[in-house]
Amino acid sequence: NMLTSGLLSDTGKLRFLKSNTLLNLSKLLELGADYEAVSKSSNRKSYLSNEVGLAKILLSTKKFDIGNTFGIIASVNNEQINSYIKSHSLRSIQKKIFKMSDIENCSFNCMVAENFPGQYEVEFRSNTVYGDFNVFDLAKELGGGGHTYASGCTLKSKNSVEDTLIE
């Protein structure tokens, strides 16, 4: 069930299939995975307080053009994250930000979190439906790693990391 949950999560509930995805799902089901239970547990309700906290973060995102699509960068520090968790019960902020890939024509998004003064954890995601932006190349150039459509790095900077990333 946990492997099935991971497969569903990594494929956007089977929206982003690779050549072997359905074969792997079939094997998991043959081995006893309970698709209904896994699917039901991934469809939890969201609460208005959570949505308000997320909206506050999203209002501060920077948007920039990438050809005929666009990208967004959301930046928060630990103080802001703790505030959102306390006041809006908002958990898994990065995962929620990456849901922004579902917005029409958004091909790239980035979450920047300042964990220590001047040190930033940066996560990149891209959406192949609206473009073919290889975030692994970007992360590698910045000393990080990952995969073609999900990567990250750590940056140290006294200046705005967001402006550096957009350039």
C-alpha positions, 0 to 999 in steps of 0.5 A: 500500500505504501508503494502504491501511495508513492506511485500515485503521489509521484505520478500526480494520481496517474496524470503523468505516466511513464511507459512502465507506470501502469505495469508497476501499478498492476504488479502492486495490485497483484501483490495485494495492494488495496487501491481503494484504501490508498486512493481514499487516504490521498483524498483528504479534505482541506480546511479553509484555515489551511487555504487562507495560509496558503493564499497568503504565501501565494500572494507573495510569489514572484512570477516571470515569463518563460517563453509562452508559459511562466514560472513562479518563485515562492520564498518564506523563512522559518519565522513565516513558516512557523507563523503559518503553521501556528495561525493556519494549521498549514503543514507541508507548505512546499508540497502545497506550493508545488500544486501550483504546477497544476495552474494552466500554463505554469511550467516551472515553480520554485520554493525558497526557504531560508533555514538559517540567515543567508542560507536557502534551501531551494526546491524546483519543480517543472510541469511537462504539460506546459513546457520541457524545462529541465530543473536538474540542469538548473540545480546542478549548475547551482551545486545541487541535484535531483531529477529532470522535473524535481530537483533542489540545491542549497544557496548561500547569499546576502542578496535576494535569492529570488532575483538571482534565480530569475536571472 
